[in-house]
Amino acid sequence: MVHARAGERERYRPLAGSKLTGSAEPLAVVEALLTLHPFRVLYLADLDAIRGRGDHRPLLVQLATRFPDLVLWVDAGIASEERLRDLEALPGVRPVLGSESQADPRLLERTHALASERLVLSLDWRGEEPLDPAGLRERPELWPGDVIVMTLARVGTASGPDFARIDAVHRAAGSARRVWAAGGVRGLEDLERLRERGIAGALVATALHDGRLGRTELARLAEPAA
């Protein structure tokens, strides 16, 4: 696994300096995360697939077999119904449809018509620039039940979530959908602020590996909101 930072994928390097594990091997990293806390969902971005350079399907099978109770949210550059169905066929996998990979809205339209409950939509931005050739951010009527607000420029930077954008998507999503924040989470305070805003949760990695979010903080978040 790599340390993602600011969405600059060509500069990503293997995970190093983690307080949870000395390995960058995916199975070892997942084992370390589950030792820290009984997470139920793991988000994975297959960077090779997103960039059209192959994929890591065998690894997904390994992870699903080794950790059968873990739900895998997988962004693998899905741009066709064939690829979507291939991922849906894997046990424990929920495909993530990244807006940056969509040339037009037809795949999301077809999926919406089929009322797929497994699909997750990721609305992607780099800074103020939407990575959304199909204009999916403007089609909330097509959004599935789970929507990620992915601010790539903040990933791995500990610069704080983009609360304004997250709030805007949350308003557009309505009460029937769950919105998830991705990018910039610094620690417990950010996650509590997101929860207060009605955000379902957040994608977090850096704050776990550098120790800013440990067992105590995660246990506190697991408690029912007051």
C-alpha positions in Angstrom: 0.0 0.0 0.0 1.1 3.6 -0.6 0.9 6.9 1.3 -1.5 9.0 -0.7 -0.8 12.7 -0.6 -2.7 15.6 -2.3 -3.8 13.4 -5.2 -0.4 13.5 -6.8 -0.4 9.8 -7.7 2.8 9.8 -9.6 4.6 10.8 -6.3 2.9 8.3 -4.0 5.4 6.0 -2.2 5.0 2.8 -0.3 3.7 3.2 3.2 6.5 4.0 5.7 6.8 5.3 9.2 3.4 3.9 10.3 2.9 3.4 14.1 0.7 0.5 13.3 2.9 -1.7 11.1 6.4 -1.8 9.6 5.0 -3.4 6.4 3.5 -1.9 3.3 2.0 -5.2 2.3 -1.8 -4.9 2.0 -2.7 -8.0 4.1 -0.3 -6.9 6.9 -1.7 -3.3 6.8 -5.3 -4.5 7.0 -4.4 -6.8 9.9 -2.8 -3.9 11.8 -5.8 -1.7 11.2 -8.2 -4.4 12.5 -6.0 -4.9 15.5 -6.3 -1.2 16.3 -10.1 -1.2 15.9 -12.9 -3.6 14.6 -13.5 -1.5 11.5 -16.4 -2.9 9.3 -15.6 -1.1 6.1 -12.3 -0.6 4.2 -12.0 1.8 1.2 -9.5 0.8 -1.4 -8.4 2.8 -4.5 -6.8 0.6 -7.2 -4.5 3.2 -8.6 -3.4 1.0 -11.5 -7.0 0.4 -12.6 -7.9 4.1 -12.2 -5.0 5.0 -14.5 -5.7 2.2 -17.0 -2.6 0.2 -16.1 -4.1 -3.2 -15.1 -5.7 -4.0 -11.9 -5.4 -5.8 -8.5 -8.4 -8.1 -8.7 -6.4 -11.1 -7.2 -5.6 -8.9 -4.2 -9.3 -8.1 -3.7 -10.0 -11.9 -3.7 -7.3 -12.4 -1.1 -8.6 -9.7 1.1 -12.2 -10.9 0.9 -11.1 -14.4 1.7 -8.8 -13.4 4.6 -11.2 -10.9 6.1 -14.7 -12.2 5.3 -16.5 -9.8 7.8 -14.9 -6.7 6.2 -16.8 -4.8 3.5 -14.5 -3.5 0.8 -15.4 -0.3 -1.0 -13.3 -0.5 -4.2 -12.6 2.4 -6.6 -11.1 0.7 -9.6 -11.6 3.2 -12.3 -15.0 1.7 -13.2 -16.1 3.1 -16.6 -18.1 0.2 -18.1 -21.0 -2.0 -17.0 -18.8 -5.1 -17.6 -16.2 -3.9 -15.1 -18.9 -2.9 -12.6 -20.5 -6.4 -12.8 -17.1 -8.0 -12.4 -16.5 -6.2 -9.1 -20.0 -6.8 -7.9 -19.4 -10.5 -8.4 -16.7 -10.5 -5.8 -17.8 -11.4 -2.2 -17.8 -8.5 0.2 -17.1 -5.9 -2.5 -19.1 -2.7 -3.0 -17.9 -1.0 -6.2 -17.2 2.7 -6.0 -18.0 4.7 -9.1 -15.6 7.6 -9.3 -16.8 10.7 -11.1 -13.3 11.2 -12.5 -13.7 8.0 -14.5 -17.0 8.8 -16.1 -17.1 10.2 -19.6 -20.9 10.5 -19.6 -23.7 9.8 -17.1 -25.1 6.6 -18.8 -23.5 4.1 -16.5 -24.9 5.8 -13.4 -28.3 6.1 -15.2 -28.4 2.4 -15.9 -27.3 1.5 -12.4 -29.9 3.9 -11.0 -32.6 2.2 -13.1 -31.6 -1.2 -11.7 -31.8 0.2 -8.2 -28.4 -1.3 -7.2 -27.9 -1.1 -3.4 -24.2 -2.0 -3.6 -23.0 0.9 -5.6 -21.1 3.8 -4.0 -20.6 7.1 -5.8 -17.4 9.2 -5.3 -17.7 12.8 -6.3 -14.1 13.8 -6.9 -12.4 17.2 -6.8 -8.8 18.4 -7.1 -8.8 21.7 -5.3 -11.7 23.8 -6.7 -11.7 21.7 -9.9 -14.4 19.1 -10.2 -13.1 15.8 -11.7 -16.4 15.1 -13.2 -16.6 15.0 -17.0 -20.1 13.6 -16.9 -21.5 16.3 -14.5 -22.6 13.7 -12.0 -22.4 16.3 -9.2 -25.3 18.1 -10.8 -27.5 14.9 -11.0 -28.4 14.2 -7.4 -31.5 12.3 -8.5 -29.2 9.6 -9.8 -27.0 9.3 -6.7 -27.1 6.0 -4.9 -27.5 5.6 -1.1 -23.9 6.3 -0.3 -21.9 9.3 -1.7 -18.3 10.1 -1.0 -17.1 13.7 -1.2 -13.5 13.1 -2.3 -11.2 16.2 -2.0 -8.0 14.8 -3.5 -5.9 17.9 -2.8 -6.4 17.4 1.0 -5.8 13.6 1.1 -2.8 12.8 3.4 -2.2 16.5 4.2 -3.9 16.9 7.6 -5.2 20.2 6.3 -8.8 19.5 7.5 -11.9 18.4 5.6 -13.5 20.7 3.1 -16.5 21.4 5.3 -18.2 23.8 2.9 -18.2 21.3 0.0 -19.2 18.5 2.2 -22.1 20.5 3.5 -23.2 21.4 -0.1 -23.2 17.8 -1.2 -25.0 16.8 2.0 -27.8 19.3 1.3 -28.1 18.1 -2.3 -28.1 14.5 -1.2 -31.2 14.8 1.0 -32.1 12.7 4.0 -32.4 9.4 2.0 -28.6 9.3 1.3 -25.5 8.9 3.4 -22.6 11.3 2.7 -19.0 10.4 3.5 -16.1 12.8 3.7 -12.7 12.0 2.3 -9.5 14.1 2.5 -7.8 16.1 5.2 -9.1 14.6 8.4 -6.8 15.6 11.2 -8.2 13.7 14.2 -11.1 13.3 16.6 -12.3 16.9 16.5 -12.8 16.9 12.7 -14.7 13.6 12.9 -16.9 14.9 15.7 -17.7 18.1 13.6 -18.6 15.9 10.7 -20.9 13.8 12.8 -22.6 17.0 14.2 -23.3 18.0 10.6 -25.0 14.7 9.9 -22.2 13.2 7.8 -22.2 9.4 8.0 -18.5 9.0 8.4 -15.1 9.7 6.8 -12.3 7.9 4.9 -9.2 8.1 7.2 -5.7 6.7 6.8 -2.9 9.2 7.7 -4.3 10.0 11.1 -4.5 6.3 12.0 -1.0 5.6 10.9 0.6 8.6 12.6 -1.2 7.9 15.9 -3.5 11.0 16.0 -6.4 8.6 16.0 -5.8 5.8 18.4 -7.9 3.2 20.3 -9.3 5.8 22.8 -10.4 8.2 20.1 -11.9 5.4 18.0 -13.8 3.9 20.9 -15.2 7.4 21.7 -16.4 7.8 18.1 -18.1 4.3 18.3 -20.3 5.5 21.1 -23.8 6.6 20.2 -24.0 10.3 19.6 -25.5 12.2 22.5 
